[in-house]
Amino acid sequence: MKILDFRSDTLTKPTEEMRKVMYEAEVGDDVYGEDPTVRRLEERAAELLGHEDALFATSGTQGNQLAILSHCRPGDETIVEADAHIFLYEGGAPAALGGIQLRPVEGKNGRLSTLSVRRAVRDASDIHQPRTRLICVENTHNKAGGRVIPVESLRELYAFSRENGIRVHMDGARLFNAVVASGTSAKEFGQCVDSAQICLSKGLSAPIGSVLTGSKEFIAEARRWRKRLGGGMRQAGVIAAPGLYALDHMVERLAEDHEHAKMLAEYLNEIPGLHVDVEGVETNIILCDITDSGMTNEQFQQKLADYHIQASNFGEGIIRFVTHRHITREDVEEVYGRLLQLVQEGAPTLH
């Protein structure tokens, strides 16, 4: 029986075309700025976001941390949405690496309101308080179930930041899912932030890497931080090449993942004991509430494993399913059939 793996879109493997461009990549020493393939990738990413320059990073977490370290100084504070990846899943890196404090603010569907941010901004004249130096937004928002943060919301927040001398960074790990789902261009999103990090290794299917974009001055500082953190790479063109291919050839197909996610959400909602907010499934992430199944997350995952299905524990009562290039329409239909069988063949607590 085929294993159907919905744990993450990070599971995607490079296409044959990507492997070919890796083999043929023109390379040089990137620490000297002499790898032409890396430079083409950086220039392409900067062009897409409408920013002056860009920097190739090994991962989304590294890209986000380079941004925070470059925008802030020790003792500064960064505002983040309470369920942001930067806050929950990046190992406390801002504090560990830069002495930078994160201030989580509750959002709605991953979206920070300008009012809530305004209330969280510190009084710069009060020596007892840290300076609010940066606001981080996440698009799409992972913990909110892949929700798109609309460009109108970002414009309003960015206007507020301009008025108050605060910078805005976007964790755009799945930005191109937001682009495809909303019809808003990457450049329109890019014009609402000072810097952005985009992942190449999720739905875009490249094997490694992210790109950080921003002004030339900002990227120069980020490049210094990348070196400090051991992120300077030599003949990196071999891993930059599939990322460049991904930006040019893999964005539009994300619509298939979104279609399959909506289909899966509808199927899951038909299974007794499972609940999905189908209307809230905007991209490729589905949050399935298993509370009424009577199982713990671990018990439910074991039942899934018995039927060769894998999904992620996403907090008490929530199992996350993520669609990606290796999940077909037929796979989604197969999952529905297996879950029905699971119910019928004796998950006694699933009713």
N, C-alpha and C positions, 0 to 999 in steps of 0.2 A: 504494500500500500504506500503510495506516494506521501512523503511528509509535506504538509502545507504549512509554511513558516511565515507567520504574520507578525513576528516580533518587532521588526523595524525595516525601514527602507535602506538602512545601512548595510543590509545583507546583499544588496545588488552587486553583481560581478561585472567587470568590464566587458564590453561587446568585442567582437572580433575586430571591428574597425579600430577600436581603442587600442587593442593589443598591437595592431599593425602600426599605428602612429607612434606608440611607445618605442617599438623596434627601430623605426626610421627617424626618431626625433633628433634634431640638431641640438647639440649640447655645448655647454661651456661652464665656467666656474661662476655660479650664481652669487657667491659672496663678493666676488669682484664685479658683479653686475654684468657678466659676460655670457650668460646662458640665453640665447636668442628665443628659445621656446618659452622659457619662463617669462621673458619680457613681453612676448606676444600675448600670453595668457593674462598678464597683469594689465596690459593696455586694453585688451578686449573687455575685461571685467570693469575697468574704470569707465570705458566708453558706455557700457550697458547701464551703469548706475549714474552716469552723468557727473562723475568725480574726476579730479585731476590726475590721480595716480592710484596705484594699488600695490599690494605686497602678497606674495604667495606664502601661505602658512601650512603647517602640517595637518592641522585639524581645526574644527570650528571652535573648540575650547581655546586653542592657542590664539586664534584670530580674535576672539572676544577679549581675552586677557591682554593681548597686545594693545587693543583699543583702550581698555580701561587704564592700563599703565601709562599709556601715552597721553591720555586726556587729563589724568589726575595726578596728584602728588600725595605723599604719605599724610594721613590725617584727614584727607578729603572724604566726602560722602557721595555715593552713587545711588540714585533712586532706581529701583527695579520693581516690576510687578511681582506680587507675592509668590506666584507659582512659576516664575521665570527660570529657564534652564540655567542662566548665569548664577542664580541664587541657590537652586536645588542640586544641580548636577555638575558643578565645576570645582568641587573640592575646596571651597573657601579660598580660591586662588587670589582674589583681590586683597584679602587680608594677609594671606601667607606671603605673597610676593611683593606687594606694594604698600602694605599698611593702610589700605583703603577700605572704608566701611561701607557695607551695603545696607540700604534702607528699603525693606520691602513694603509695598503699598498695594492694598487690595484693588484688583481691577474687576471688570465684568467681561467674561469670555476672553480673558487675557488682555483686555484693552484698558490702558490707564486713562482715566479722565483728566482733563486739564485742571479741574477743580481739586481732585485728590492730590495731584502733583503740587499744585499751588500751596496746599495746606502742609505738604511735607517738606517744602523747601525751607532751609534754615535761614535764620537771621544772620546775615554776613557780618553785621556790626557787633554781634555778641561773641565775645572771646571764649565763652563757655561751650560754644557749639562748633561742630565741624562745618566746613564750607560745602555747600551743595555744588558739585562741580559737573556732574554728568547725570543724564537720564538714559536708561537703557530700555529699549522696546524689543519685542520678539515677534517676528512675522515669517511664517505662520506661527501660532502659539501652540507648542507641543502639549502642555498640560491641559489646555482648554480644548483639546481635541482637534488640533489642526485648524483652528479658526483663523480667518484672515483679519488683520487689523486694517480697516479701510484707510485709504489715503487721506480722506477728509479729516479723520481723527488725528492722523500724524501731522497734517498741516497745522492744525490748531495747536497741538502740543509744541511743534517746532517754533511757531510764532511766539508762544509764551516763553520758550527757552531763549529766543533771540532777545526778547525784552529784558531778560533777567541774567544775561551773561552766562548761561548754562549750555553745555553741549549735549547733543543727542547721538547715541550710538544705536544701531539696529543689529540685533542678532538675527540675521536673515538666513539661518541654516536651511530653511525651506522657502526662501523668498520666491523662487520661481513657481512653486505651487500656488503662492498668493497671486503671482502675475497671471498665471493661466486661469485660476478660478475667478478672479475679479475683472480681468480685462484691462487692468491698470499696468502700464509698462514699468519695467524695473527702474527706468530713469525717473518716472514720476515718484516712485517710492524713494529713490535716492535723493531727490531734491528736498525731502522732508527730514533729512538727518545729516549730521556732520561726517559720520563714518558708518560703514556697513560691512558685515562679514557674511559671505555666502559660501555654503558648503557645496562641494562638487561630488561628494561621495555618498549622497543619499539617493533621492529619486533620479538624479542625473546620471548615476551609475558609474562615475569615475571611481577608481580604486582607492584614491587617497587625496586629501588636500582640501583647503579652503582658500579664499582670497579676501583680503581686507582692503577696503577702498576708502579714499578720503582725499584731503588736500595734499599737495606736495610736501608741505611742512609737516603735516601729521604723519604721513607715510615715512618720512625721513626719521622721525622719532620712533615710529613703530619698528622700523628696520634695525635701529640701535637696540631696542628691547628684544627683538627676535634673536639678535646675536648674543645678548646677555643670557638668554634662556636656552642657548644651544640649538637654536632653530635655523642657523645659517646652513644652507645646503650647497653642495658643489654641483655636479652635473645633474641638476634636478629636472632638466628638460624631459627626461624619461617618464617622470610622474606628472609633469605639467601638461604634457601633450594630450593625455586622455581628458584632462580637465578642460582644455581648450576645445577639444572635439565635443565634449558634453555641452558646453555653452552654445555651440553653433548648431548642434544636431539633436539634442535630447530634451529640450524644453517643452516643445509642443506635445510630445507624447505623454507628458504628465497628466493630460486630460483623461487618458485611459485609466490611470490609477484612481482618479477622482470618480470616474464612472463606476469602477469596480467597488470602490468604497461605499458609494451610495447604495449600490445593489446589495452588498454584504450587510450594510446597516439595516436595510429592509428585511432581509432574511433573518438576521439575528433577532429582530423585533418580533418575529413570528414564532420564535421558540419559547414555549412556556417557561416562565421564570426569568427570562432575560429581557432587558429594556434598553433601548437606544433612542436618543434624541435624533431621529432621522433628519429633521430639518437643520440640525446643528452640524451635520456632516458636510463640510464645505470643501474639503480637500481629500487627503488620503489617510486620515486617521479616524478611527472609530473607537469611542469609549463605550464599553458595554457594561451596564450595571447588572451584577449578578446577585444582588442582595436577596431577591425573592427566590433564588434557587435553593436557599438554605445551606449553601456551601461556603466555606472559606475560599479565599483566592487560591490557596495552595491545593485544596481539594479539587477545585474546578480545573485548575491547570493540569492536575494529574489525570482527570477524566479526559481532557482534551488530548493529552499525550497518549492515552490509551487508543485514541482514534487518529493518531499521527497528525495532530494539529498543535501548533505552537503559537502562543500569544503572550503578552507581557503583563505581569502584575503591576498595576498602576495606582496602587493605593487601595485601602480597604473597600471591598465591594466593587472595584472597577478593574476590568481587564481591557487592555488596549490591543486592538488589531490595526495593523498598518499594511496597506496595499502598496505594491511596487511592481517593477518591470517583470519580475519572475512569477507574479500572480496573475493568472489568466481569468477570463470570464468563466471558463469551465471549472477552474479551481474554486471560484466563489460558489458555484452551484454545487460542487462536490462537498464543500464545507457544510452547506445547508443540509445536504443529505446525511452526512455523518452525524451532525448534531441531532437531527431527528432520530436517527438510529440510537444515539447515545441515550436519548430520553426514553425511547421505547424499550431498550434492552437493559434498563435497570440502573439508572442513576436514581435511587429511591428518594433522594432529597430534592431532586430537580423535578418540580411539579408545576 
